[in-house]
Amino acid sequence: MPLSLKLPRRPRQTLRERFAATREKYARTLKANRALSSSPKPTPIDRVALVNYATWLYLERQLVCAELYPHMGSRAASLVMANNAADRFHFPVWEGGLRGIERAEKPSARAVRVLDMVGVAWREDLPQDRRDILDPPEMRDTGARPALPYGWPTIDAELVAAVSDLRRLDSLTETLLRGLPEDRDPETVPGYIELESARQGVLAALSSTRADGLPGLQAKAKALQTEGVVNDPETTSDLARSICRDLTGARSDIVEPQPDPVHAVIEEGERLLSEWLGLLKTKAAAPHHHPSHSLSEAAIDAVWLHWRERVLTTVPRTAEGCRALARHAIAFTEQGGANLEGDTTTLLGLIARSPLL
């Protein structure tokens, strides 16, 4: 006869004991929550770190591109490759254009980690005198937000992506139907209906989306020349009408080159500088109480205000504009006796961002 072991039954807790245990558990949880809430919060990222990070990223890109594309010389950093892992890191979602940046980690969240990892001693710039130089109050965020251009960060991004999708779908359809008997109905081939449905959706987007610049018009023109569209009179007509509509209602700068805005900015800067230099000559020959003293102070303030708010924020649109900006910076240094060492990176950044370089 097998032996059976009986474990002693655990005495049942009374209502009072269960209530006491629950109250004790609640007290422990409350204590832990209070400890967590009273723990010091992480300090926000210092702006000095972000300023250093922006400078480091710019210079790092110049040096990397110089190694990658040495044959391009000073234009090496103007080439940006997309559709790679780094592109997907910043734009993890593609929904008819560049989207998803709001779902990615902000660059400011990794600035300190990257700077510390590569050994940038950015904390040396934390003293107030260095902070005022690196991050002057007039350069900080005012809260105003300019409207982003259509298709940002690439003009007509949706149309450029659509014509690329059209070519890909046409290639997949051709591969799917290759080698089939001529009398076979394509709709009986598994996967054909899905490809054709996606293709019609892309064509509808190309016809209905207005082009805001030459990239969009070129995308529609490329689609119009594809074999599938050429052999489809209805789709050809839709795309042709779409292009006519875009051209008819377009601004002049969609097809015509516009004056480089940097020339007007430079002209105004030269006028202000000349006015200040003239007042200096008058001040040198005038008594101390002459009103030219206060006028010269106001004039130099106007010169620097124009330099910071207009010159250092205007991207030249042409190669001639880039040369004019460089010449103006040299003249500003020589005639005004200004030290532009801290603005050199900004000036180089403006020239590097010129769309025609």
C-alpha positions, 0 to 999 in steps of 0.5 A: 500500500503506497504511502501518502504524505499529507502536508499540514494545512496552512491556517486561513488568514482572518479578515483583519490579517488580510487587511493589515497585509494589504495596508503594509503592501500599499505603504511600501509601494507609496514609499517607493513612489515618493522616493522616485518622485523626489529623485533629482531629474536629469538636467536638460541638455546645455545649449553649449553642448548643442553648439559644439555638436553642430560645429563638430557635425559640420566639420566631420561631414566636410572631412568624411566627404573629402575622404569619400569623394576627393575627386570633387574637391570643395564640392565633395560635401554637397553630395548626400546619399539617401535610401540607406540605413542612415537615411532610415535612421532619421526618417524611419517611415516612408508614407508618400514622402519623407515622414516619421522624423517625429518618431525618431530620437531628437539629435539633442538627445544624443549630442552629449553622448557623441561628443563625450564618445569622440573626446570633444572637451565641450565643457571647457566652453561652459564658463559665462564668458565663453558661453556669450561668445558661442551662444549670443542671445540674439542668435537664440530661439525667439519662438517664431516658426517660418512655414516649411516649404512644400515637400520639405526637406526635398521639394516635390518629394512626393512626385519624385518618389512616385515616379521612382515607384512607377518604374519599380512597379513596371519592372516587377510587372514585366518580370512577372509576365515574362515568358507567359503565352501571349493569349494568357490573361494577365489578371489570371497571374497571381500577384498581377492585380496587386501590382496593377492596383499599386501602379494605378495609385501611383499614376493617380498621385502623379496626376493629382499632385501639383508640382511646386518646382522643376523636380516635380515637373521633371518627375511627371515628364519622366512618367509620361515617357515610360512605356506603360504610359505611352501605350495608355492614351487615357493615362497619357492625357491625364498626365499631360493635362496635369503638367499643363495645369501646373505650368499655367498656374505656376509662379515664374520662379518654377521655370525662370531663374530668379535674382540671387538674393545675396546680392541685395543683402551685400549691397545693403551691407556695403552701404551701411559699412560705407556710411559708418566709415564716413562718420568715423572720418567726421568724428576724427576731425570733430570735437567730442561733443559733436553729434557724429559721435552718437551717429557713429555708434548707431551706424556700427550697431546697424552694420553688425545687426545687418551682418548677423541677421541678413548676411549670415542667414542668406544662402547664395543661389548662384556661383557668382553669389558665393564669390560675392559673399566671400569678397564681401566678407574679406572687405568687411574684415579689411575695411571695418577691422572686424574679426570674423573668426567666429563667423567663418564656419557660418559663412562656409555653411552658407556657401556649401548650402548653395543649390548650384554648387 
